[in-house]
């Protein structure tokens, strides 16, 4: 669930800077795929405790066990599909690591929506993204690379994301810096509405299903509440499926945005997988901040 970045994208589009358009699109793709939540995992613990007060003790203990097991696992494979109203739909697959510094390597395919049309115009409807401790990298298609002296990668220093308009830069930076898939668990804990919904077999694994509705108006966690309010979300349903090792196998989030209905489904597997990510070659990499300051790049047209 990554809604705040959409407003940033629209602000970028109004500046007619295709490099920044691509930047915003990839930020949304990576952030949605990471299924993480901004801020340090320990932030807001007191408020989460108040939120869990209305949960039955068994459910609260189970969800806290998922947080702990996820932290210890350190990495996982992820595959997901997401829809953000009529703006964007995408598929994502890759590896995320959070043992120490956050890293990730993701393949993103934009499958529909207004922003996917913009990406197709740039010959970049599919791309690779790499998350490293100091920056993330996005690979663009040949047509877009031609506007960057033939370079196929854009490097985004996390601190430079503040250059994105609409106030979304800091939010997106935090999203990309937290890759552990614990956001839906935190939402259920903070909502006070989570319940055990039975057992199911998901992709061959026996799982326990937990479900809940997040009412933003009464959400206990102020950080979660602020970000959902900024995104224009009033309510959201969250479902997770947890295996016998207390690890997420599947999560589904659904809600309403100003642009239409949002839904995100992700599957996790191979916890503890090796998550080594290296930066692309420097000679094939352009820096996002330098591109924004380049009048030629900012005046180029995707068409």
C-alpha positions in Angstrom: 0.0 0.0 0.0 1.9 3.0 -1.3 -0.5 5.8 -2.1 1.3 9.0 -1.1 3.7 8.8 -4.1 0.8 9.1 -6.6 0.4 12.8 -5.8 4.1 13.2 -6.2 3.9 11.6 -9.7 1.2 14.0 -10.7 3.2 17.0 -9.5 6.2 15.7 -11.5 4.1 15.2 -14.6 3.0 18.9 -14.5 6.7 19.9 -14.7 7.1 18.0 -18.0 10.3 16.3 -16.9 10.3 12.8 -18.2 13.2 11.8 -16.1 11.3 12.7 -13.0 8.2 11.0 -14.3 10.2 7.8 -14.7 11.6 8.4 -11.2 8.2 8.7 -9.6 6.8 5.7 -11.4 9.7 3.5 -10.3 9.5 4.8 -6.7 5.9 3.8 -6.5 6.6 0.4 -8.1 9.4 -0.4 -5.7 7.7 0.9 -2.6 4.5 -1.0 -3.3 6.4 -4.2 -4.0 8.5 -3.9 -0.9 5.4 -4.1 1.3 7.2 -2.3 4.0 6.2 0.6 6.2 8.1 3.8 6.7 9.9 4.5 10.0 12.0 2.4 12.3 10.2 -0.8 13.2 10.5 0.1 16.9 8.8 3.5 16.5 5.4 3.9 18.0 5.4 0.8 20.1 3.5 2.5 23.0 0.7 3.4 20.6 0.7 -0.1 19.1 0.2 -1.5 22.6 -2.9 0.7 23.0 -4.2 -0.6 19.7 -3.7 -4.3 20.6 -5.6 -3.8 23.9 -8.9 -4.5 22.0 -7.5 -7.7 20.4 -7.9 -11.0 22.1 -4.6 -12.1 23.7 -4.1 -15.1 21.4 -4.4 -13.0 18.2 -2.2 -10.2 19.5 0.5 -12.7 20.6 0.4 -14.5 17.2 0.8 -11.2 15.3 3.7 -10.1 17.5 5.3 -13.5 16.9 5.1 -12.8 13.1 6.9 -9.5 13.6 9.7 -11.3 15.5 10.0 -14.2 13.1 10.1 -11.8 10.1 12.9 -9.8 11.7 15.0 -12.9 12.4 14.5 -14.3 8.8 16.3 -11.4 7.3 15.3 -11.9 3.7 12.6 -13.4 1.4 11.5 -13.8 -2.2 8.4 -11.8 -3.1 5.9 -11.9 -6.0 3.1 -9.4 -6.1 0.4 -7.8 -8.2 -1.0 -4.3 -7.4 -3.7 -2.0 -8.8 -4.1 1.7 -7.9 -7.3 2.7 -9.5 -7.0 3.9 -13.1 -3.5 5.2 -12.5 -1.4 2.0 -12.4 -1.3 -1.7 -12.2 1.8 -3.8 -12.0 3.5 -7.2 -11.3 6.7 -7.5 -9.3 9.1 -10.3 -8.4 12.4 -10.4 -6.7 14.3 -10.7 -3.5 14.3 -8.4 -0.5 16.8 -8.3 2.4 16.6 -6.6 5.8 19.3 -8.3 7.9 21.3 -5.2 8.6 21.1 -2.6 5.7 18.0 -3.0 3.5 18.7 -4.4 0.0 16.6 -5.7 -2.8 16.5 -6.7 -6.5 13.1 -6.5 -8.2 11.7 -7.0 -11.7 8.7 -4.7 -12.2 6.2 -4.9 -15.1 3.7 -2.1 -15.5 0.6 -3.8 -16.9 -2.1 -1.1 -17.1 -3.3 2.4 -16.2 -2.4 5.9 -17.1 1.1 5.8 -15.8 1.8 2.5 -17.5 1.0 4.2 -20.8 3.7 6.8 -20.0 6.2 4.0 -19.4 5.4 2.3 -22.6 6.0 5.5 -24.5 9.5 5.4 -23.0 10.0 1.8 -23.9 10.2 1.0 -20.2 7.1 -1.0 -19.4 9.3 -3.6 -17.7 12.4 -2.7 -15.7 14.8 -3.9 -13.0 15.2 -2.0 -9.7 18.0 -2.5 -7.2 17.9 -1.2 -3.6 21.2 -0.7 -1.9 22.0 1.0 1.5 22.8 4.4 0.1 20.6 4.6 -3.1 18.4 2.6 -5.4 18.9 2.1 -9.1 16.3 1.8 -11.9 17.0 0.4 -15.3 15.2 2.1 -18.2 14.7 1.1 -21.8 16.8 2.0 -24.8 14.5 4.9 -25.9 14.8 6.6 -22.6 18.5 5.8 -22.3 19.1 7.7 -25.6 18.2 10.9 -23.7 20.9 10.1 -21.1 23.9 9.6 -23.4 23.1 5.9 -23.8 23.1 5.1 -20.0 20.5 2.6 -18.9 20.5 3.0 -15.1 19.4 6.0 -13.0 20.8 6.2 -9.5 18.6 7.8 -6.8 20.4 8.8 -3.6 17.8 8.5 -0.9 18.4 12.0 0.3 17.8 13.4 -3.2 14.2 12.0 -3.2 13.2 15.2 -1.4 13.4 16.8 -4.8 10.2 15.1 -5.8 7.3 17.6 -5.6 4.1 17.1 -3.6 5.7 16.5 -0.3 6.2 12.8 -1.1 10.0 12.6 -1.1 10.6 11.9 2.6 7.8 9.4 2.6 9.2 7.5 -0.4 12.7 7.5 1.1 11.4 5.9 4.2 9.4 3.3 2.2 12.5 2.3 0.3 14.7 2.1 3.4 12.4 -0.5 5.1 12.1 -3.8 3.2 10.8 -6.2 5.8 7.2 -7.4 5.0 5.7 -6.4 8.3 3.4 -3.5 7.3 0.2 -5.5 7.1 1.0 -7.1 10.5 1.4 -3.6 12.0 -1.8 -2.4 10.5 -3.7 -5.3 12.0 -2.1 -4.7 15.4 -2.9 -1.0 15.3 -6.4 -1.5 14.1 -7.6 -3.5 17.1 -9.9 -5.4 14.7 -7.8 -8.4 13.8 -9.3 -11.8 14.1 -8.3 -15.4 13.4 -10.2 -16.4 10.2 -9.4 -20.1 10.1 -6.8 -22.3 8.4 -6.1 -22.6 4.7 -3.5 -24.2 2.4 -1.6 -21.5 0.4 0.8 -22.7 -2.3 1.2 -26.0 -0.5 1.7 -24.6 3.0 -0.7 -24.9 5.9 -1.4 -21.4 7.1 -3.5 -19.5 9.6 -5.6 -16.7 8.2 -5.9 -13.4 10.0 -8.2 -10.7 8.8 -9.2 -7.2 9.9 -10.6 -3.8 8.9 -8.5 -0.7 9.4 -10.7 2.3 10.3 -8.3 5.2 9.9 -10.3 7.6 12.1 -9.8 5.5 15.2 -6.3 4.1 14.4 -4.1 4.0 17.5 -0.8 4.3 15.7 -0.4 8.0 14.9 2.3 7.5 12.3 0.2 4.9 10.4 -2.8 7.2 10.7 -1.0 10.2 9.3 0.2 8.5 6.2 -3.2 6.9 5.5 -4.9 10.3 5.9 -2.4 11.9 3.5 -3.2 9.1 1.0 -6.9 9.8 1.3 -7.8 6.4 2.7 -10.6 6.1 5.2 -10.9 2.3 5.5 -8.9 -0.6 4.4 -9.2 -4.4 4.7 -6.1 -6.4 5.5 -5.7 -10.2 5.3 -2.6 -12.2 6.0 -1.8 -15.9 5.8 0.9 -17.1 8.2 2.7 -20.5 8.1 3.8 -22.7 11.1 7.1 -20.8 11.4 5.1 -17.5 12.0 6.1 -16.1 8.6 3.9 -14.4 6.0 3.0 -16.6 3.0 0.4 -14.2 1.5 -1.1 -10.8 2.2 -3.9 -8.9 0.6 -4.8 -5.3 1.2 -7.8 -3.5 -0.3 -9.0 0.1 0.0 -10.4 3.1 -1.8 -8.2 5.9 -3.2 -9.3 9.2 -4.8 -8.2 7.6 -8.1 -10.3 4.4 -7.6 -10.0 1.1 -5.8 -6.6 -0.1 -4.6 -5.7 -3.7 -4.1 -2.4 -5.4 -3.5 -1.7 -9.1 -3.3 1.8 -10.5 -2.4 3.3 -13.9 -1.8 6.5 -14.5 0.2 8.7 -17.6 0.1 12.3 -18.8 0.6 12.8 -16.8 3.8 16.5 -16.5 4.6 17.5 -16.6 0.9 20.8 -15.0 0.0 20.1 -11.3 -0.8 23.3 -9.9 -2.3 22.8 -6.8 -4.5 25.5 -4.9 -6.3 25.4 -1.5 -7.9 25.3 -1.3 -11.8 28.5 -0.2 -13.6 29.2 3.5 -13.1 29.7 4.1 -16.8 26.2 2.9 -17.5 24.6 4.9 -14.7 23.2 8.5 -14.6 22.6 10.4 -11.4 19.0 11.5 -10.8 19.9 14.8 -9.3 22.2 15.7 -12.2 19.4 14.8 -14.7 17.0 17.1 -12.9 19.4 19.9 -13.3 20.0 19.2 -16.9 17.9 21.5 -19.1 18.1 19.1 -22.0 16.7 16.2 -20.0 14.0 18.4 -18.4 12.8 19.7 -21.8 12.8 16.3 -23.6 9.5 14.8 -24.4 8.5 11.1 -23.9 6.8 11.1 -27.3 
